[in-house]
Amino acid sequence: MLDRRSRAGREIEVLVETDPRGRLTARARHQAPEVDGEVRLSTAPARPGFYRARVTGRDGVDLTADLVD
């Protein structure tokens, strides 16, 4: 298993979706919905879709990341 800490500094593709409560959530390719953690973005994009993000760390099972321009 790959340690999430080793992802810090790497760029990943994230899928931003709207959950049933209407909030935007993001997950990386290796994260299954409702099973694995999420990617917590420092700023939310304007709409759902695929985005590039740079991992900045982790918060429990979640990754933290910044959107890449």
N, CA, C and O atoms as a GROMACS GRO file, in nm:
protein
  276
    1MET      N    1   0.084  -0.118   0.000
    1MET     CA    2   0.000   0.000   0.000
    1MET      C    3   0.089   0.125   0.000
    1MET      O    4   0.188   0.131   0.073
    2LEU      N    5   0.054   0.222  -0.081
    2LEU     CA    6   0.130   0.346  -0.090
    2LEU      C    7   0.090   0.439   0.023
    2LEU      O    8  -0.028   0.467   0.041
    3ASP      N    9   0.185   0.488   0.096
    3ASP     CA   10   0.161   0.581   0.206
    3ASP      C   11   0.117   0.715   0.150
    3ASP      O   12   0.184   0.772   0.063
    4ARG      N   13   0.004   0.768   0.198
    4ARG     CA   14  -0.049   0.895   0.147
    4ARG      C   15   0.050   1.010   0.164
    4ARG      O   16   0.050   1.104   0.084
    5ARG      N   17   0.135   1.004   0.266
    5ARG     CA   18   0.233   1.112   0.287
    5ARG      C   19   0.328   1.122   0.169
    5ARG      O   20   0.377   1.230   0.138
    6SER      N   21   0.354   1.010   0.102
    6SER     CA   22   0.448   1.013  -0.010
    6SER      C   23   0.388   1.082  -0.132
    6SER      O   24   0.459   1.107  -0.229
    7ARG      N   25   0.260   1.113  -0.130
    7ARG     CA   26   0.196   1.183  -0.241
    7ARG      C   27   0.216   1.335  -0.234
    7ARG      O   28   0.191   1.404  -0.332
    8ALA      N   29   0.260   1.386  -0.121
    8ALA     CA   30   0.278   1.531  -0.105
    8ALA      C   31   0.369   1.586  -0.215
    8ALA      O   32   0.477   1.532  -0.241
    9GLY      N   33   0.324   1.693  -0.279
    9GLY     CA   34   0.399   1.757  -0.386
    9GLY      C   35   0.365   1.704  -0.524
    9GLY      O   36   0.400   1.766  -0.624
   10ARG      N   37   0.298   1.591  -0.531
   10ARG     CA   38   0.262   1.533  -0.661
   10ARG      C   39   0.134   1.596  -0.716
   10ARG      O   40   0.046   1.637  -0.641
   11GLU      N   41   0.127   1.602  -0.848
   11GLU     CA   42   0.004   1.646  -0.913
   11GLU      C   43  -0.083   1.524  -0.938
   11GLU      O   44  -0.034   1.419  -0.982
   12ILE      N   45  -0.212   1.539  -0.911
   12ILE     CA   46  -0.308   1.431  -0.935
   12ILE      C   47  -0.429   1.489  -1.007
   12ILE      O   48  -0.455   1.609  -1.000
   13GLU      N   49  -0.501   1.404  -1.076
   13GLU     CA   50  -0.627   1.445  -1.135
   13GLU      C   51  -0.737   1.415  -1.034
   13GLU      O   52  -0.740   1.307  -0.976
   14VAL      N   53  -0.826   1.512  -1.013
   14VAL     CA   54  -0.938   1.492  -0.921
   14VAL      C   55  -1.070   1.511  -0.995
   14VAL      O   56  -1.080   1.593  -1.087
   15LEU      N   57  -1.168   1.435  -0.953
   15LEU     CA   58  -1.304   1.451  -1.003
   15LEU      C   59  -1.382   1.526  -0.897
   15LEU      O   60  -1.393   1.479  -0.784
   16VAL      N   61  -1.437   1.640  -0.933
   16VAL     CA   62  -1.519   1.719  -0.842
   16VAL      C   63  -1.665   1.692  -0.880
   16VAL      O   64  -1.705   1.711  -0.995
   17GLU      N   65  -1.743   1.648  -0.781
   17GLU     CA   66  -1.884   1.616  -0.802
   17GLU      C   67  -1.969   1.688  -0.699
   17GLU      O   68  -1.918   1.739  -0.600
   18THR      N   69  -2.099   1.691  -0.724
   18THR     CA   70  -2.193   1.745  -0.628
   18THR      C   71  -2.256   1.627  -0.555
   18THR      O   72  -2.310   1.536  -0.618
   19ASP      N   73  -2.249   1.629  -0.421
   19ASP     CA   74  -2.308   1.518  -0.345
   19ASP      C   75  -2.458   1.540  -0.326
   19ASP      O   76  -2.509   1.645  -0.365
   20PRO      N   77  -2.530   1.444  -0.268
   20PRO     CA   78  -2.675   1.458  -0.252
   20PRO      C   79  -2.718   1.580  -0.171
   20PRO      O   80  -2.831   1.627  -0.184
   21ARG      N   81  -2.628   1.632  -0.088
   21ARG     CA   82  -2.661   1.752  -0.009
   21ARG      C   83  -2.630   1.881  -0.084
   21ARG      O   84  -2.654   1.990  -0.032
   22GLY      N   85  -2.578   1.868  -0.206
   22GLY     CA   86  -2.549   1.986  -0.287
   22GLY      C   87  -2.411   2.045  -0.268
   22GLY      O   88  -2.381   2.150  -0.325
   23ARG      N   89  -2.326   1.981  -0.191
   23ARG     CA   90  -2.190   2.034  -0.172
   23ARG      C   91  -2.094   1.967  -0.271
   23ARG      O   92  -2.115   1.853  -0.311
   24LEU      N   93  -1.990   2.039  -0.309
   24LEU     CA   94  -1.890   1.985  -0.399
   24LEU      C   95  -1.794   1.896  -0.322
   24LEU      O   96  -1.746   1.934  -0.215
   25THR      N   97  -1.766   1.779  -0.375
   25THR     CA   98  -1.668   1.688  -0.316
   25THR      C   99  -1.567   1.650  -0.424
   25THR      O  100  -1.600   1.650  -0.543
   26ALA      N  101  -1.447   1.618  -0.384
   26ALA     CA  102  -1.342   1.582  -0.480
   26ALA      C  103  -1.279   1.450  -0.439
   26ALA      O  104  -1.264   1.420  -0.320
   27ARG      N  105  -1.242   1.371  -0.540
   27ARG     CA  106  -1.171   1.246  -0.513
   27ARG      C  107  -1.074   1.219  -0.626
   27ARG      O  108  -1.095   1.260  -0.740
   28ALA      N  109  -0.968   1.149  -0.591
   28ALA     CA  110  -0.866   1.111  -0.689
   28ALA      C  111  -0.902   0.975  -0.748
   28ALA      O  112  -0.992   0.906  -0.702
   29ARG      N  113  -0.830   0.939  -0.851
   29ARG     CA  114  -0.853   0.813  -0.922
   29ARG      C  115  -0.848   0.691  -0.828
   29ARG      O  116  -0.922   0.595  -0.848
   30HIS      N  117  -0.763   0.695  -0.726
   30HIS     CA  118  -0.747   0.580  -0.637
   30HIS      C  119  -0.848   0.577  -0.524
   30HIS      O  120  -0.845   0.486  -0.441
   31GLN      N  121  -0.939   0.674  -0.518
   31GLN     CA  122  -1.036   0.683  -0.409
   31GLN      C  123  -1.176   0.645  -0.458
   31GLN      O  124  -1.232   0.710  -0.546
   32ALA      N  125  -1.231   0.539  -0.400
   32ALA     CA  126  -1.366   0.496  -0.436
   32ALA      C  127  -1.469   0.584  -0.363
   32ALA      O  128  -1.448   0.620  -0.248
   33PRO      N  129  -1.579   0.618  -0.431
   33PRO     CA  130  -1.680   0.701  -0.365
   33PRO      C  131  -1.744   0.628  -0.247
   33PRO      O  132  -1.771   0.508  -0.254
   34GLU      N  133  -1.767   0.701  -0.140
   34GLU     CA  134  -1.833   0.652  -0.018
   34GLU      C  135  -1.755   0.543   0.056
   34GLU      O  136  -1.805   0.490   0.155
   35VAL      N  137  -1.634   0.510   0.010
   35VAL     CA  138  -1.555   0.406   0.076
   35VAL      C  139  -1.424   0.463   0.126
   35VAL      O  140  -1.389   0.447   0.243
   36ASP      N  141  -1.351   0.531   0.036
   36ASP     CA  142  -1.222   0.590   0.071
   36ASP      C  143  -1.241   0.736   0.111
   36ASP      O  144  -1.352   0.789   0.105
   37GLY      N  145  -1.134   0.799   0.151
   37GLY     CA  146  -1.139   0.940   0.186
   37GLY      C  147  -1.163   1.028   0.063
   37GLY      O  148  -1.188   0.978  -0.047
   38GLU      N  149  -1.155   1.156   0.083
   38GLU     CA  150  -1.174   1.255  -0.022
   38GLU      C  151  -1.046   1.334  -0.041
   38GLU      O  152  -0.949   1.317   0.033
   39VAL      N  153  -1.047   1.420  -0.140
   39VAL     CA  154  -0.943   1.521  -0.156
   39VAL      C  155  -1.005   1.652  -0.110
   39VAL      O  156  -1.105   1.697  -0.167
   40ARG      N  157  -0.948   1.713  -0.010
   40ARG     CA  158  -0.998   1.842   0.040
   40ARG      C  159  -0.919   1.953  -0.028
   40ARG      O  160  -0.800   1.972  -0.002
   41LEU      N  161  -0.986   2.024  -0.116
   41LEU     CA  162  -0.922   2.131  -0.192
   41LEU      C  163  -0.921   2.260  -0.112
   41LEU      O  164  -1.016   2.290  -0.040
   42SER      N  165  -0.814   2.338  -0.125
   42SER     CA  166  -0.802   2.465  -0.053
   42SER      C  167  -0.903   2.566  -0.105
   42SER      O  168  -0.950   2.651  -0.030
   43THR      N  169  -0.935   2.560  -0.233
   43THR     CA  170  -1.038   2.645  -0.294
   43THR      C  171  -1.124   2.558  -0.383
   43THR      O  172  -1.074   2.470  -0.454
   44ALA      N  173  -1.253   2.582  -0.380
   44ALA     CA  174  -1.346   2.502  -0.460
   44ALA      C  175  -1.356   2.559  -0.602
   44ALA      O  176  -1.360   2.680  -0.620
   45PRO      N  177  -1.359   2.472  -0.701
   45PRO     CA  178  -1.380   2.520  -0.837
   45PRO      C  179  -1.524   2.568  -0.855
   45PRO      O  180  -1.610   2.540  -0.771
   46ALA      N  181  -1.549   2.639  -0.962
   46ALA     CA  182  -1.682   2.695  -0.987
   46ALA      C  183  -1.787   2.589  -1.016
   46ALA      O  184  -1.906   2.609  -0.989
   47ARG      N  185  -1.743   2.476  -1.072
   47ARG     CA  186  -1.841   2.373  -1.110
   47ARG      C  187  -1.777   2.234  -1.108
   47ARG      O  188  -1.654   2.223  -1.106
   48PRO      N  189  -1.860   2.130  -1.109
   48PRO     CA  190  -1.807   1.993  -1.114
   48PRO      C  191  -1.726   1.968  -1.241
   48PRO      O  192  -1.743   2.038  -1.341
   49GLY      N  193  -1.637   1.870  -1.236
   49GLY     CA  194  -1.557   1.832  -1.351
   49GLY      C  195  -1.424   1.775  -1.308
   49GLY      O  196  -1.401   1.752  -1.189
   50PHE      N  197  -1.337   1.752  -1.405
   50PHE     CA  198  -1.202   1.702  -1.378
   50PHE      C  199  -1.106   1.819  -1.367
   50PHE      O  200  -1.111   1.912  -1.447
   51TYR      N  201  -1.017   1.813  -1.267
   51TYR     CA  202  -0.920   1.919  -1.242
   51TYR      C  203  -0.786   1.857  -1.204
   51TYR      O  204  -0.780   1.742  -1.161
   52ARG      N  205  -0.679   1.935  -1.220
   52ARG     CA  206  -0.546   1.897  -1.172
   52ARG      C  207  -0.526   1.963  -1.036
   52ARG      O  208  -0.565   2.078  -1.016
   53ALA      N  209  -0.466   1.889  -0.944
   53ALA     CA  210  -0.441   1.942  -0.810
   53ALA      C  211  -0.304   1.894  -0.762
   53ALA      O  212  -0.258   1.787  -0.802
   54ARG      N  213  -0.240   1.974  -0.678
   54ARG     CA  214  -0.112   1.936  -0.618
   54ARG      C  215  -0.138   1.901  -0.471
   54ARG      O  216  -0.191   1.982  -0.395
   55VAL      N  217  -0.100   1.780  -0.434
   55VAL     CA  218  -0.121   1.733  -0.298
   55VAL      C  219  -0.031   1.810  -0.203
   55VAL      O  220   0.089   1.824  -0.226
   56THR      N  221  -0.090   1.861  -0.094
   56THR     CA  222  -0.014   1.937   0.006
   56THR      C  223   0.005   1.859   0.135
   56THR      O  224   0.091   1.894   0.217
   57GLY      N  225  -0.073   1.754   0.156
   57GLY     CA  226  -0.061   1.674   0.278
   57GLY      C  227  -0.180   1.584   0.295
   57GLY      O  228  -0.244   1.543   0.198
   58ARG      N  229  -0.208   1.553   0.420
   58ARG     CA  230  -0.323   1.467   0.448
   58ARG      C  231  -0.388   1.511   0.578
   58ARG      O  232  -0.326   1.577   0.661
   59ASP      N  233  -0.513   1.471   0.593
   59ASP     CA  234  -0.591   1.498   0.713
   59ASP      C  235  -0.668   1.370   0.743
   59ASP      O  236  -0.777   1.349   0.690
   60GLY      N  237  -0.611   1.285   0.826
   60GLY     CA  238  -0.670   1.153   0.849
   60GLY      C  239  -0.661   1.071   0.722
   60GLY      O  240  -0.551   1.052   0.669
   61VAL      N  241  -0.774   1.022   0.672
   61VAL     CA  242  -0.775   0.944   0.547
   61VAL      C  243  -0.788   1.031   0.424
   61VAL      O  244  -0.777   0.981   0.311
   62ASP      N  245  -0.811   1.161   0.442
   62ASP     CA  246  -0.828   1.253   0.330
   62ASP      C  247  -0.695   1.315   0.288
   62ASP      O  248  -0.606   1.335   0.370
   63LEU      N  249  -0.683   1.344   0.160
   63LEU     CA  250  -0.569   1.421   0.110
   63LEU      C  251  -0.609   1.568   0.108
   63LEU      O  252  -0.726   1.601   0.090
   64THR      N  253  -0.512   1.656   0.126
   64THR     CA  254  -0.535   1.800   0.110
   64THR      C  255  -0.459   1.842  -0.016
   64THR      O  256  -0.350   1.791  -0.043
   65ALA      N  257  -0.516   1.936  -0.092
   65ALA     CA  258  -0.453   1.974  -0.218
   65ALA      C  259  -0.495   2.113  -0.261
   65ALA      O  260  -0.597   2.166  -0.217
   66ASP      N  261  -0.413   2.170  -0.348
   66ASP     CA  262  -0.441   2.299  -0.412
   66ASP      C  263  -0.468   2.273  -0.560
   66ASP      O  264  -0.402   2.190  -0.623
   67LEU      N  265  -0.565   2.344  -0.615
   67LEU     CA  266  -0.588   2.335  -0.758
   67LEU      C  267  -0.469   2.391  -0.834
   67LEU      O  268  -0.407   2.488  -0.789
   68VAL      N  269  -0.436   2.331  -0.948
   68VAL     CA  270  -0.326   2.376  -1.032
   68VAL      C  271  -0.388   2.457  -1.146
   68VAL      O  272  -0.485   2.414  -1.208
   69ASP      N  273  -0.329   2.573  -1.173
   69ASP     CA  274  -0.383   2.658  -1.282
   69ASP      C  275  -0.364   2.595  -1.416
   69ASP      O  276  -0.402   2.653  -1.517
   0.00000   0.00000   0.00000
